[in-house]
Amino acid sequence: MKHKNIVPFTRILLVCMLLFVLMFTGILFFLDIRWFFVVLPLAVITSIYTVYKLVYISRDTRRLFRRIGEQLSVSENEAIYSFPLPVIVCDESRRILWYNDLFSNIMTEEAFGTSFDRMSTAALEDFCSSLGKEIYYDNQYYMVHGVRSVQCESSLYTLYFFNITEMRLLSQEYKLSRPSVLLIAADNYEEVLHDARESQKSELVGMVDRIMEDFISQTNGVINKLTADKFVAIIEERHLEKIIENRFDILDKVRAAGKEANFPITLSIGVGQGASSLRESEDFARQALDMALGRGGDQVAVKTTSGYNFYGGVSKGVEKHTKVKTRIVATALTELIHTSSNVVLMGHRFGDLDCIGAAVGMAQTIRNMGKHAVIAVNYEKNLAKTLIDRMRDTWNADYFVSPEEAMGAINENTLLIILDTHNPDFVESPDVYKACRTVVVIDHHRKMVNYIDNAVIFYHEPYSSSASEMVAELMPYLCDVKPGRPESEALMAGIMLDTRNFTLRAGVRTFEAAAYLRKNGADTISVKQLFATSIDAYQRKAQIVASATVQHRCAIASCDFISDDIKIVTSQAADELLGLQDVDASFVLCPLGSQINISARSYGAVNVQVIMEMLNGGGHQTMAATQLKDTDLEGAKTQLLSAIREYYKNIGRK
């Protein structure tokens, strides 16, 4: 076998060291006989050690090449040495035992006896798979395939190197040049321009157009204006990555420019990333834009093959003044109700006054339309028992049934209306949902990735204050019979709960709905009584509030006790904590069974929905919650603080 003459260097070095020691000892003999006898034993020991190492190296080298030679015939030796690829041989300890000339072009320094760790720390067995393993060394990419051979209970690894740098660079360029579609929409264009003068309209249009042109000029992409408030852009992946790194600062630019010009305009952007074709990218972008709008607008949703990523979302939802969509939904819903045999209404688990109030209003309206309707609810696990008890006494009819009883009434023509949630994991009874073929969703929470996608009607308005407000708007279009006082008060209670007595998310249409209910007999004093709590519950709430601490302008409290009304108490405590100075959001943690529940509230400065989504929860911008499993209060608090810091980091705030 041919091999490099690499051992003599080590031999020469050892011989030189030996000669130096002997010469130094000889000089001492003539200079100072005493030092000579002191150094002589050391010189003898050094000479013996040096001779031993020279013999050991020669023997080890002969053994090494004998082992390699035993593996290969003469022709194989010649073949592997002249193999048109770089080749090395390593032992089990990862020492490089042999390599051919082509490998010298990869590692210019002497490699014999050195560790393969200089090139890669991957296990040698990984290179012996059918796929091989890629490594990066000295600005080059190599695909390395290995062969393992065993002799005398020891292993040798022969590794073959394929230079794939050019292919890798071409692959990277291909990925970076892949086009992505962006669909851009102004959230509140019509509302802003409704009362504006023509000159102001031109100013707004010009402002938006300039920002869009500046945005796309930083890339090699193209942008086209579809309508006055909608754009489509196509840019390469290389530029999209930079835009994502800047967290789509175009949202901030539009918001700031609109504020300066007294036009509170915001953008929603849907991005299709990583699609296999332009058509698929456009489909992704449309789905992403729907998701961004469903979450309240003023944000970006990026859809990839693996899911969604969200950016922005710091503004409140934009209220739509027109009720055209409400009338369209009411017309379609009327037809579904008349063609169904019966209707089942259902909300989310641990239903509150908004969930039950909306169900009460819708159930009575459907019965006024001549169809049988029931509300599936778990009475024992409910936060609106006071309202349920009142309605049972008032109606003198069995409107409320358990989910098990509702299952017995379901047939092929049953219509299921889900209220105050759009997540299939949060519904009161997954079995009832799966058993119904026709499903309608009415919800106001910001859209989540896991939403009910088989609904015939998906009536989703994130700008609405509550599901009760949405139902109150639908009622006049569904039936000519006006709601009675009990149903009006149930709906009013739902609105008051989610708006915290008309202080949050209460828009023009919220007060219009409240006025409609008040006109039909809703008594605010009677409604207020539905919120009354016992002295024990009040004391528990005070105990939770007293345990609060403020970190990152967030009030965080926890309780270590369990009670039947713990979910109501924690929600009320979270509301109470918002009254503290220098507090933008509040979080209350409490154990419930084997999990830790977190109730989150804010006045809008902090999007608690985003924070709760980081912990696999959800909700609205100002009201959200989550449940953490396999942890305790301290662990849950640590996770919460980490999510809060991540949220502030994402919005560029400390």
ABEGO torsion letter per residue (X at the ends): XBBBBAAAAAAAAAAAAAAAAAAAAAAAAAABAAAAAAAAAAAAAAAAAAAAAAAAAAAAAAAAAAAAAAABBAAAAAAAAABABBBBBBBAAGBBABBBAAAAAABABBABGBBAAAABABBAAAAABAAEBBBBBGGBBBBBBBBBBBBGGBBBBBBBBBBAAAAAAAAAAAAAABBBBBBBBBAAAAAAAAABBAAAAAAAAAAAAAAAAAAAAABABBBBBABAABBBBBBBAAAAAAAAAAGGAAAAAAAAAAAAAGBBBBBBBBBBBGBABAAAAAAAAAAAAAAAAAAGEGBBBBBBAAEBBBBEGABBBBBBABAAAAAAAAAAAAAAAAABABBBBBBBBGBBAAAAAAAAAAAAAAAAAGBBBBBBBBAABBAAAAAAAAAAAAAGBBABBBAAAAAAABBAABBBBBBGBABAAABABAAAAAABABBBBBBABBBBABBBAABABBBBBAABABAAAAAAAAAAAABABBBBAAAAAAAAAAAAAAAGGGABGBBAAAAAAAAAAAAAGBBAAAAAAAABBBAAAAAAAAAAAAABBBBGGBBBBBBABBBAAAAAAAAAAAAAAAABBGBABBBBBBBBEABBBBBBBBAGABBAAAAAAAAGBEEBAABBBBBBBGBBAAAAAAAAAAAAAAAAAAAGBX
